[in-house]
Amino acid sequence: MTGASRNPSPVPDPAPVPARPAPSRRQLAAIIDHTLLKPEATPEQIERLCREAVEHGFAAVCVNPVYVPLAAELLADADPVVCTVIDFPLGAGAAADKARQAEAALAAGARELDVVQPIGLLKAGRHREVVDHLHGVVAAARTAGALVKVILETGLLTPEEIDLACRLAVEAGAQFVKTATGFGPGGATEEAVRRMRAAVGPDVGVKAAGGIRDYATACRMVAAGANRIGASASLAILAGAPDEPA
Ligand SMILES: O=C[C@H](O)COP(=O)(O)O
């Protein structure tokens, strides 16, 4: 089966990882987006990322749009899907640009889109425009059977703004909310993940990303309510995991 023909479940990861006992290496890998978004990442590094994703059983590779065609080709017959980022890392582009980026990434084989919300518009109370920015991406993804994760950049938000951003992401039809880009202030915190899980309820995914570097931290994120982890330190995270659930 090719990456382009996959039809992912409309329901985010069906809770594959129990908060207790501590997840095994394989269980944790299955909810990790193996991530390389550094601007200086080379094609050779992306090839290695894809090989590692297959070897360890990661949920997805998360790469910049320039590498979607390469990753889609390399993972065409493999389980990990290709995730890419939209209007990253600022979220400050026009709504139409977000939608165009989404369409191009989907056409190139991406099956998950992590889009940065328009943070300034949220803070300005321009809620309808926030939903419109996200909805253009969601509409494109829906046509392709792809998932959308809305990156909130929680380090820039008050607790009330986190709640509001979650509500608007759900209203726009996104399947996940995600903590951070990894390029902004702060990263994933248990407090933010707990808050996001409470705001979206059990039927929408929560991706913890940004600064997750080891197994213990990843487990704390899962216990706080995350059902997806985004990390560039995925291999270090797995290195600390037990072979069997502990
Ligand atoms: O989207 C995921 C983040 O960019 C990952 O951040 P990280 O490099 O701190 O793990």
The ligand as a Gaussian input file, in Angstrom:
#p B3LYP/6-31G(d) Opt

LIG

0 1
 O        7.153000      19.131000      16.583000
 C        7.976000      18.729000      17.341000
 C        9.040000      19.516000      17.916000
 O        9.713000      20.272000      16.970000
 C        9.997000      18.642000      18.615000
 O       10.718000      19.427000      19.490000
 P       12.048000      18.862000      20.127000
 O       13.110000      18.998000      19.065000
 O       12.291000      19.737000      21.306000
 O       11.844000      17.421000      20.486000

